[in-house]
């Protein structure tokens, strides 16, 4: 798959942010860079704490910097890169934070450097795929949904009673 200009720009910013990570305990550096629907760009890195629960993830820091500098915004893209050899993946909390400032089509790009620094590989997912059935501000309204849920959103009991093939023991 061809790397887009947006992905290339965000990758450069995420790698630069990753180099500033504060990670004296895990030695695992993470960088994230994002672009809003208005074209605003922000970046962040992970910041560890000796009390591990207080560690701040790169994705959350990038979004916090965006909101702190520009106010509320909607993400179009976020790219995440890490110091390991595999593709990084946002933790559950970061998926929820990303979803808070996204629309269902927001693209989450997971990147890793190629060997010998010969570019990078990327996998792209929609936030709605990474966090199906997310808890959102729309759930806080009192207006009931009239839409039929997709197969992925249906409870197991409904799926077992439907015409979707399944095996039984």
N, C-alpha and C positions, 0 to 999 in steps of 0.2 A: 504494500500500500504506500502511496506517495505521501510524503510529509507535507502538510499545508504550511503556508507562510505564517498563519496564526500559531500553529503548533511549534514551528521553528523559533519564533520570537518568544513565546512563552517558555519554551525549553531553555533558552539562553538565560532568561530572567530567573527561572526556577533553579538552575544550576548555580548561578551567582548567589542566590539566597541560600542554597544548600551549603555553600562554602562558609557561610556565617553561622551555621547551626551551633548551638551550645549543647553538646552532648557528652559530657565527661563520664557518664555512667554506662550508657549503651554503646557509645561510639558509632551510632547509626544516624547518619545525617539525612534530613529530608528537606526538600525545597518545594514550594508551590508558587505558581504564578497564575493569575486569573485575568480575564477580560470581561467587562460588563457589556450589556446590550448597547450601551452608549459609547463603547470603545475605551473606557477607563481601564487602566492596567494597575495591578497591585501584586506584590510578592511577599512571601514570608518563609520562615524556617522554623524548625522545631527548637524548643527551648526546654531543656530538661531541668528537673529539680530533684534534690536529694530525697524529697518526699515524692515518690514517683507519681502519685495521683495528681500532683500539681503541675506535671509536665504539660506544656502547651504544644499542640501539633502545628505543623507548618500550614496546613489548610486553614485552621482556625485563626492563626496569626495573619495570614494573607487577607482573609475576610475582615478581621478586626481592623487591620490597617486601612483597608478600603473604606469601611464604614466610618472610622475615625477621621479620615481625611476628606471624604466626599459625601457622607450621609448615606441613606438607604440607596441601594442599587440592585439590579438584577444581573446575575451572572449569565454569561453566554458560554464561556469556556473556563475550565480550570485544569491546569496541568500539574502533575505531581511526579517528582523524581526523587530517588533515594540512593544512598551509597552502596547498597547491595547489588548483586548481579541480576536479581529477578525484577519483575515488575512490581512496583509498590501498589498498595491498595489503601484507601482511606479507612480508618477505623469506623466503627458504628457511630460514635459521637460526631465525628467529622462529616459523615454522610448526612446526618441530621442537620448539622450546621450549614452544609452546602445546600441542602434542600430548602432551608429557610430563606435563602437568598437566590433561589433559582426558579425556573419554570420547568415543567417536565422534560423539555427537550434540551436542557442545558447539557453540554458535553463535558464529560470528565475524561481527561487524557492521562493515561498511566504510561510513563516513559522510563526507559532504561538506556544507558549508554551502550553502544556497540563496543566490541573488543578493539583495543588500540585507539580508542577515541575516534573511531571512524563514523561519527554521526550517532543517531539514536533510533531505537525502535519505539513504537507507540501503539497502545491499544486504547480505543475510544469506546466509552459507554455513555448512555444517557443516565442522568441522575435517577430517573424513574425506574431504570433497570437495576441500579445499584441499591436503591432503597424503595422497593415496592411497598405500597400501603403506608407511606411515611405519615407521621403525625405532622399536620400542617396547620397553618392559621385558618384554613378553610374548615377544619373540624371544629373550630371555636365558634363558628356561626350557628345559628339555630335553624338554618334553612336545610331541610332534608334533601338528600340527593335523589333525583328521579332517574339517573342513569343506571343502566344495567352494568354490573362490574364485569371486567374482562375475566377470562379463564384464570389468569394469574392471581386475580383478586378474590376469587370465589373461595369460601371456606371448604375444607376437605370434605365435610359431609355433603355439600352440594355437588362437588365434583364426583363423589362416589355414586351418587344417584343419577348423574347425568349420563349422556351418551358417550362421554369420553372413555375410550377403552382403558381398562385397568386389569391387573391380574389379581386374583384372590388366592389365598393360601389354602 
